[in-house]
């Protein structure tokens, strides 16, 4: 499977004992929604929810062999529009207590398309995972934010100062 940007909540009980922002991987883009200086967004549209990717990979392991179903190396992307301006607005709506921290939604890029043209029917044919079972963009964003806030809360409770770093420090 070849997904684009991967976002989503961390596994239950996942811990990062102290602030180590590199371990957030591409979720660092979403974490950047929570800082006024966070004007760095992904450079292209398209994303996948980590939970969908995991489920599709597991199903691919038990699908028929390539000799009967064909190549299993498949592009993968969410079937939902991925719009970063709307994502920031979703966070604002769901978490009004974060309003003073949020990046200006108007700094988000506008792309000619909001989702990648991927043949998800082929993914379904190979893995059995139906397109209507994918997590929505709103679920992905809000569940990611909740997961990041839980990590942050743990860090603060241990006395760490949380300062969301510039993405450039992590090669983004």
C-alpha positions as CSV (number, residue, x, y, z in Angstrom):
1,X,0.0,0.0,0.0
2,X,1.3,3.5,-0.8
3,X,-0.5,6.1,1.3
4,X,0.1,9.9,1.1
5,X,0.3,11.8,4.4
6,X,-0.7,9.6,7.3
7,X,-2.7,11.1,10.1
8,X,-4.7,9.7,13.0
9,X,-4.7,9.0,16.7
10,X,-2.0,7.0,18.4
11,X,-2.7,3.4,19.5
12,X,-4.5,3.1,22.9
13,X,-2.1,3.5,25.8
14,X,0.7,4.8,23.5
15,X,3.1,7.0,25.4
16,X,5.9,9.4,24.6
17,X,7.3,9.9,28.1
18,X,8.7,13.4,27.3
19,X,8.3,15.9,24.5
20,X,10.0,14.3,21.5
21,X,8.2,15.9,18.5
22,X,9.9,13.8,15.9
23,X,8.1,10.7,17.1
24,X,4.8,12.4,16.1
25,X,5.8,11.9,12.4
26,X,3.3,13.5,10.0
27,X,0.9,14.1,12.9
28,X,3.2,17.0,13.6
29,X,1.4,18.8,10.8
30,X,-1.8,18.5,12.7
31,X,-0.2,19.4,15.9
32,X,0.9,22.6,14.2
33,X,-2.7,23.6,14.0
34,X,-2.3,24.4,17.8
35,X,0.2,27.2,17.4
36,X,-0.3,30.6,16.0
37,X,3.1,30.3,14.3
38,X,2.0,27.1,12.6
39,X,1.8,28.2,9.0
40,X,3.4,25.1,7.6
41,X,0.9,22.7,6.1
42,X,1.4,19.6,3.9
43,X,2.6,20.5,0.4
44,X,0.0,18.5,-1.5
45,X,-3.6,17.3,-1.0
46,X,-4.5,13.8,0.1
47,X,-4.1,11.8,3.3
48,X,-5.0,8.5,4.9
49,X,-6.1,7.6,8.4
50,X,-3.6,5.4,10.1
51,X,-6.4,3.1,11.3
52,X,-7.6,2.6,7.7
53,X,-4.1,1.9,6.5
54,X,-3.6,-0.7,9.3
55,X,-6.8,-2.4,8.6
56,X,-6.1,-2.5,4.8
57,X,-2.6,-4.0,5.4
58,X,-4.0,-6.7,7.7
59,X,-6.7,-7.6,5.2
60,X,-4.1,-7.7,2.4
61,X,-2.1,-10.3,4.3
62,X,-5.1,-12.7,4.1
63,X,-6.3,-11.8,0.6
64,X,-5.7,-14.2,-2.3
65,X,-2.2,-14.4,-3.7
66,X,-1.0,-12.1,-6.4
67,X,-1.1,-14.9,-8.9
68,X,-4.9,-15.0,-8.7
69,X,-5.8,-11.4,-7.8
70,X,-3.0,-9.4,-9.4
71,X,-0.5,-6.9,-8.0
72,X,-1.1,-5.9,-4.4
73,X,1.0,-2.8,-4.4
74,X,-1.8,-0.2,-4.5
75,X,-2.0,3.6,-4.1
76,X,-4.2,4.5,-1.1
77,X,-5.8,7.8,0.0
78,X,-8.9,8.9,1.8
79,X,-12.0,9.0,-0.3
80,X,-12.9,12.2,1.5
81,X,-12.0,15.8,0.7
82,X,-8.8,16.8,2.6
83,X,-9.0,20.5,3.1
84,X,-6.6,22.0,5.7
85,X,-8.6,25.3,6.1
86,X,-11.7,23.3,6.9
87,X,-9.7,21.0,9.3
88,X,-8.6,24.0,11.4
89,X,-12.2,25.2,11.4
90,X,-13.3,21.8,12.6
91,X,-10.9,21.9,15.5
92,X,-12.1,25.4,16.3
93,X,-15.7,24.2,16.3
94,X,-15.1,21.1,18.3
95,X,-12.6,22.7,20.8
96,X,-13.5,26.3,21.4
97,X,-11.2,26.2,24.4
98,X,-8.3,26.0,21.9
99,X,-9.3,29.1,19.9
100,X,-6.5,31.2,21.3
101,X,-3.9,28.7,20.2
102,X,-5.1,27.9,16.7
103,X,-3.3,28.8,13.5
104,X,-5.2,31.2,11.3
105,X,-7.2,28.9,9.0
106,X,-6.8,31.4,6.2
107,X,-3.0,30.5,6.0
108,X,-3.9,27.0,4.9
109,X,-3.0,26.2,1.2
110,X,-5.7,25.8,-1.4
111,X,-5.1,23.0,-3.9
112,X,-6.8,22.5,-7.2
113,X,-8.2,19.2,-5.8
114,X,-9.0,18.2,-2.2
115,X,-8.6,14.4,-2.7
116,X,-6.3,12.3,-4.7
117,X,-7.8,10.4,-7.7
118,X,-7.1,6.9,-6.4
119,X,-8.9,3.7,-7.5
120,X,-10.3,2.6,-4.1
121,X,-12.4,0.0,-5.8
122,X,-9.2,-1.9,-6.6
123,X,-8.2,-1.6,-2.9
124,X,-11.6,-3.1,-2.0
125,X,-11.3,-5.9,-4.6
126,X,-7.9,-6.9,-3.2
127,X,-8.6,-6.4,0.5
128,X,-12.3,-6.5,1.0
129,X,-12.2,-3.1,2.8
130,X,-15.2,-1.1,1.6
131,X,-14.8,2.6,0.8
132,X,-17.7,3.6,3.0
133,X,-15.9,2.2,6.0
134,X,-12.9,4.6,5.8
135,X,-12.7,7.2,8.6
136,X,-13.9,10.6,7.5
137,X,-11.6,13.6,7.3
138,X,-13.3,15.1,10.4
139,X,-12.9,11.9,12.4
140,X,-9.2,11.7,11.4
141,X,-8.5,15.4,12.3
142,X,-10.5,15.5,15.6
143,X,-9.3,12.1,16.8
144,X,-5.7,13.1,16.0
145,X,-6.1,16.4,17.9
146,X,-7.6,14.5,20.9
147,X,-4.6,12.1,20.9
148,X,-2.1,14.9,20.7
149,X,-3.8,16.8,23.5
150,X,-3.6,13.7,25.7
151,X,0.1,13.4,25.0
152,X,0.5,17.1,25.8
153,X,-1.5,16.9,29.0
154,X,0.8,14.0,30.1
155,X,3.9,16.0,29.4
156,X,2.6,19.1,31.2
157,X,1.6,17.0,34.2
158,X,5.2,15.8,34.4
159,X,6.5,19.3,34.5
160,X,7.6,19.6,30.9
161,X,7.2,22.8,29.0
162,X,5.4,22.2,25.7
163,X,6.6,24.3,22.8
164,X,5.6,23.1,19.4
165,X,8.7,23.4,17.2
166,X,9.1,24.6,13.7
167,X,8.5,21.8,11.2
168,X,11.7,22.7,9.4
169,X,13.6,21.3,12.4
170,X,12.1,17.9,11.5
171,X,12.7,17.9,7.7
172,X,9.1,19.0,6.8
